[in-house]
């Protein structure tokens, strides 16, 4: 291989080069949690039973045999999407704030739930092997309280119910009322900054949509509405481009109006 990459097309050279790099996975703009888990296990990138997220960012920016990620946010998004996955034991990983070597346990250990990871924070935390996380979570699972409807026997053989009166447990206990049901629907709309749609949409997906999508039995529908007004009118070449791209991207409706 001579190190040269051929790019074809009529677009500007920067666009053609970027498209070629993405297609050859020499510049990755989207990274799946399952792909990250494969790298963690196959290479491996684990440092023992866990690995610091900052260490992973350094690994992907340093080693040429790893996917060339466009920026650290691509890796962080893969982690954010993998943590709440119902199949985290098989396809993803767990998260911990830190590791207590004295107690041999992880602090702030979480698995199968959304975790807010801020790139600019001092410590990004750790990714933990699923089997190790599962073992600690099982060991620290609280013991369920004993049933309050058990009867006690006082000296002399008298059976006393939970209320303290003879036989009162079964007569007045009744059924436990069902827990109140939470709201079943959510609707929201927000205006995005047209100059930063990607950033704002990504933040909404992380902070709102992912929480709803992670619920069992949830059905989440996201609709993007675009409304543009141009005082001097839209040029014909832009009309053609937008119309064709809208059709390619499967817009359910799109049209230009004279007035």
C-alpha positions as CSV (number, residue, x, y, z in Angstrom):
1,X,0.0,0.0,0.0
2,X,1.5,3.4,-1.0
3,X,-0.4,5.5,1.5
4,X,-2.3,7.4,-1.2
5,X,-6.1,7.6,-1.3
6,X,-8.0,8.3,-4.6
7,X,-11.1,10.4,-4.3
8,X,-13.6,10.9,-7.1
9,X,-16.6,13.1,-7.7
10,X,-17.5,16.7,-8.5
11,X,-17.9,18.0,-4.9
12,X,-15.3,20.2,-3.3
13,X,-12.1,18.2,-2.4
14,X,-12.7,18.5,1.3
15,X,-16.1,16.9,1.0
16,X,-14.9,14.1,-1.2
17,X,-11.9,13.3,1.0
18,X,-14.1,13.3,4.1
19,X,-16.6,10.9,2.5
20,X,-13.8,8.6,1.3
21,X,-12.3,8.5,4.8
22,X,-15.6,7.7,6.4
23,X,-16.4,5.0,3.9
24,X,-13.0,3.3,4.5
25,X,-13.4,3.8,8.3
26,X,-10.4,6.0,8.4
27,X,-12.5,8.7,9.9
28,X,-15.3,7.4,12.1
29,X,-18.1,9.8,13.0
30,X,-20.5,7.2,14.5
31,X,-19.3,4.4,16.8
32,X,-21.6,1.7,18.2
33,X,-21.3,0.4,21.8
34,X,-21.1,-3.1,20.5
35,X,-18.1,-2.2,18.4
36,X,-16.4,-0.7,21.4
37,X,-17.1,-3.8,23.5
38,X,-15.5,-5.9,20.7
39,X,-12.4,-3.8,20.9
40,X,-12.3,-4.0,24.7
41,X,-12.4,-7.8,24.6
42,X,-10.5,-8.6,21.4
43,X,-7.4,-6.4,21.6
44,X,-7.9,-6.1,24.6
45,X,-8.3,-2.6,25.9
46,X,-9.2,-3.6,29.5
47,X,-6.7,-2.8,32.2
48,X,-7.5,-5.7,34.5
49,X,-11.2,-5.7,35.3
50,X,-11.9,-2.1,34.2
51,X,-10.4,0.7,32.1
52,X,-10.5,4.5,32.6
53,X,-12.6,6.3,30.0
54,X,-9.8,8.9,29.6
55,X,-7.4,6.0,28.9
56,X,-9.7,4.8,26.1
57,X,-9.8,8.3,24.6
58,X,-6.0,8.3,24.6
59,X,-5.9,4.8,23.1
60,X,-8.1,5.7,20.1
61,X,-6.1,8.8,19.4
62,X,-2.7,7.1,19.6
63,X,-2.9,3.5,18.2
64,X,-3.2,3.2,14.4
65,X,-4.8,-0.3,14.5
66,X,-7.9,1.2,16.3
67,X,-10.7,3.1,14.4
68,X,-9.7,6.7,13.8
69,X,-12.5,8.6,15.6
70,X,-13.3,12.1,14.5
71,X,-13.3,13.4,18.1
72,X,-13.6,12.1,21.7
73,X,-17.3,12.8,21.6
74,X,-17.8,9.9,19.2
75,X,-16.4,7.5,21.8
76,X,-18.4,9.1,24.7
77,X,-21.6,8.8,22.7
78,X,-20.9,5.1,22.2
79,X,-20.4,4.7,25.9
80,X,-23.6,6.7,26.7
81,X,-25.7,4.6,24.4
82,X,-24.2,1.3,25.6
83,X,-24.7,1.9,29.4
84,X,-28.5,1.8,29.5
85,X,-28.7,-1.2,27.0
86,X,-30.9,-4.1,28.3
87,X,-28.2,-6.4,26.9
88,X,-25.3,-4.6,28.6
89,X,-24.0,-8.0,30.0
90,X,-23.5,-9.3,26.5
91,X,-22.9,-6.3,24.3
92,X,-21.7,-3.4,26.4
93,X,-20.3,-2.7,29.9
94,X,-21.0,-1.2,33.3
95,X,-19.8,2.1,34.8
96,X,-18.2,3.2,38.0
97,X,-17.1,6.5,39.4
98,X,-13.9,5.1,40.8
99,X,-12.3,2.0,42.3
100,X,-11.6,1.6,46.0
101,X,-8.5,-0.6,46.2
102,X,-8.6,-0.8,50.0
103,X,-12.2,-2.3,50.0
104,X,-11.7,-4.0,46.6
105,X,-15.0,-2.5,45.3
106,X,-16.3,0.0,42.8
107,X,-17.8,3.3,44.0
108,X,-20.9,4.5,42.2
109,X,-21.3,1.2,40.2
110,X,-24.1,1.3,37.8
111,X,-25.3,-1.0,35.0
112,X,-28.2,-1.0,32.6
113,X,-29.1,2.7,33.2
114,X,-28.3,6.1,31.7
115,X,-25.2,7.8,33.0
116,X,-24.4,11.5,32.4
117,X,-20.8,11.7,31.2
118,X,-19.5,15.2,30.6
119,X,-16.4,15.5,28.5
120,X,-14.9,18.5,30.3
121,X,-15.3,16.9,33.8
122,X,-12.1,16.2,35.7
123,X,-12.8,12.5,36.0
124,X,-14.8,10.6,33.4
125,X,-15.0,7.4,35.4
126,X,-14.4,3.8,34.5
127,X,-15.9,1.1,32.3
128,X,-16.2,-2.2,34.2
129,X,-16.3,-5.7,32.8
130,X,-20.0,-6.9,33.0
131,X,-19.2,-10.1,34.9
132,X,-17.3,-8.2,37.6
133,X,-20.0,-5.6,37.9
134,X,-22.7,-8.2,38.1
135,X,-20.9,-10.0,40.9
136,X,-20.6,-6.8,43.0
137,X,-24.2,-5.8,42.3
138,X,-25.5,-9.2,43.4
139,X,-23.4,-9.1,46.6
140,X,-24.6,-5.6,47.5
141,X,-28.3,-6.2,46.7
142,X,-30.4,-5.3,49.8
143,X,-32.1,-8.2,51.6
144,X,-35.9,-7.9,51.2
145,X,-37.7,-7.1,54.4
146,X,-39.6,-10.0,56.1
147,X,-43.3,-10.1,55.7
148,X,-45.2,-8.1,58.4
149,X,-48.1,-10.6,58.3
150,X,-46.3,-13.4,60.1
151,X,-47.9,-14.3,63.4
152,X,-46.1,-14.6,66.7
153,X,-46.9,-17.0,69.5
154,X,-47.0,-15.5,73.0
155,X,-46.2,-17.5,76.1
156,X,-49.1,-19.9,76.8
157,X,-49.7,-20.7,73.2
158,X,-51.8,-17.7,72.2
159,X,-51.4,-16.6,68.6
160,X,-51.1,-12.8,68.1
161,X,-51.4,-11.1,64.7
162,X,-49.4,-8.1,63.5
163,X,-51.7,-5.7,65.2
164,X,-51.0,-7.1,68.6
165,X,-54.6,-8.5,69.1
166,X,-55.4,-12.2,69.1
167,X,-56.3,-13.3,65.6
168,X,-56.4,-9.7,64.2
169,X,-53.8,-10.4,61.5
170,X,-56.1,-12.2,59.0
171,X,-59.4,-10.5,59.9
172,X,-58.3,-6.9,59.4
173,X,-55.2,-7.1,57.2
174,X,-56.9,-6.8,53.8
175,X,-54.9,-6.5,50.5
176,X,-52.0,-4.1,49.9
177,X,-53.2,-1.2,47.7
178,X,-51.5,-1.2,44.3
179,X,-48.7,1.3,43.7
180,X,-49.8,4.5,41.9
181,X,-49.3,4.4,38.1
182,X,-47.0,7.1,36.6
183,X,-47.9,9.1,33.5
184,X,-48.1,7.1,30.3
185,X,-47.5,9.7,27.6
186,X,-45.0,12.4,27.0
187,X,-45.0,15.1,24.3
188,X,-42.5,17.9,23.9
189,X,-41.4,20.4,21.2
190,X,-38.3,22.6,21.1
191,X,-36.9,25.1,18.6
192,X,-33.3,24.3,17.6
193,X,-30.5,26.7,16.6
194,X,-30.3,26.2,12.8
195,X,-26.5,26.8,13.0
196,X,-26.0,24.1,15.6
197,X,-28.7,21.5,14.8
198,X,-26.4,18.5,15.2
199,X,-25.2,19.6,18.6
200,X,-28.7,20.5,19.9
201,X,-30.3,17.3,18.5
202,X,-27.5,15.2,20.0
203,X,-28.0,16.7,23.4
204,X,-31.8,16.2,23.2
205,X,-31.3,12.6,22.2
206,X,-28.9,12.0,25.2
207,X,-30.8,14.0,27.9
208,X,-34.4,13.3,26.9
209,X,-35.0,10.6,24.3
210,X,-32.6,8.0,25.7
211,X,-34.3,8.1,29.1
212,X,-37.7,7.4,27.4
213,X,-36.3,4.9,24.9
214,X,-34.7,2.9,27.7
215,X,-38.0,2.1,29.4
216,X,-39.4,-1.4,28.9
217,X,-42.4,-1.3,26.6
218,X,-41.8,2.3,25.5
219,X,-42.6,3.4,21.9
220,X,-40.8,6.7,21.1
221,X,-41.5,8.6,17.9
222,X,-39.4,11.6,17.0
223,X,-40.5,14.1,14.2
224,X,-38.3,16.9,12.9
225,X,-40.2,19.9,11.4
226,X,-38.4,22.5,9.3
227,X,-39.8,25.9,8.4
228,X,-37.7,28.4,6.4
229,X,-38.6,31.8,5.0
230,X,-36.3,33.6,2.5
231,X,-37.1,37.2,1.7
232,X,-35.5,37.2,-1.7
233,X,-36.8,33.8,-2.7
234,X,-35.0,30.4,-2.9
235,X,-32.7,30.0,-5.9
236,X,-33.6,27.2,-8.4
237,X,-30.5,25.2,-7.7
238,X,-31.2,25.1,-4.0
239,X,-34.8,24.1,-4.7
240,X,-33.6,21.2,-6.7
241,X,-31.0,20.1,-4.1
242,X,-33.4,20.4,-1.1
243,X,-36.2,18.6,-3.0
244,X,-34.0,15.8,-4.1
245,X,-32.3,15.4,-0.7
246,X,-35.7,15.4,1.0
247,X,-36.9,12.6,-1.3
248,X,-33.7,10.6,-0.7
249,X,-34.0,11.0,3.1
250,X,-37.7,9.9,2.9
251,X,-39.4,13.0,4.2
252,X,-43.1,12.3,4.6
253,X,-43.8,15.8,3.3
254,X,-41.8,18.6,1.8
255,X,-42.7,21.5,-0.5
256,X,-41.8,25.0,-1.5
257,X,-44.4,27.8,-1.6
258,X,-44.5,31.0,-3.6
259,X,-46.2,33.0,-0.8
